[in-house]
Amino acid sequence: MTRLEVAAKIVSVGILPAVRVTSVDDALFASYELSHAGIPIIEITVTDAGTLAAISELAKNKELIVGAGEVVHVEIARQCYNAGAMFITSPGFDKDVVDFAHLKDCPVFPGALTPTEVMAAWRAGSDFVKVFPCENVGGPRYIRALKAPFPDVPMIAAGGVHEETAGDFLRAGASALGIGGALVPRDSIQLRQSHRIRNLSKRFHGIIDATRKEMASVKADNQH
């Protein structure tokens, strides 16, 4: 998929699952369950060489968009890209990582929190700005506050997004939601709880669909 296609798919699905795994088998299990629940996207948290092996194995599935998460150095970004990562995210803004991603025409979503960081990340050419950690600084209210001066910056809300707040983050202006343990609990992978991951995925899907329909209706009413 092209850079634009990856970004468009993430917006369409509305969910960027951040998954921490300890083995290739764990990664395969989590990605399989997410895909079958309608989320063919997975961000693997980069922790060690085993993570690179997981990304490499997942990249063989042409129906899956696999990315690398919490990338904090350009060399790690290079290793992840070479392993097959189709997008790169980070907890903060590192221009070297963004520049490397551009060189490879790879989508990149750096983390940012303050208005200054959002502006720097967007000017550097980020595909999305991942506002992280959202929950600690006001949650949806903070996204809404950032969207006021940056209405054209596509933002992924991440860090503390859960079922009770997902709809509010979308209403506040988030283009997609970065969701970790609230979507794929770590013990659900260890215990191979397929039903649990699929049920959570369906619930988040339902929230996103209902919220977007509500937003579209409100927008249409306002235009009349």
Buried (B, 14 or more C-beta within 10 A) or exposed (E): EEBEEBBEBBEEBBBBBBBBBBEBEBBBBBBBBBBEBEBBBBBBBBBEEBBBBBBBBBBEBEEBBBBBBBBBEBEBBBBBBEBBBBBBBBBBBBBEBBBBBBEBEBBBBBBBBEEEBBBBBBEBEBBBBBBBBBBEBEBBEBBBBBBEEBEEBBBBBBBBBBBEBBBBBBBBBBBBBBBBEBBBBBEBBEEEBBEBBBEBBEBBBEBBEEBBEEEEEEEEEEEE
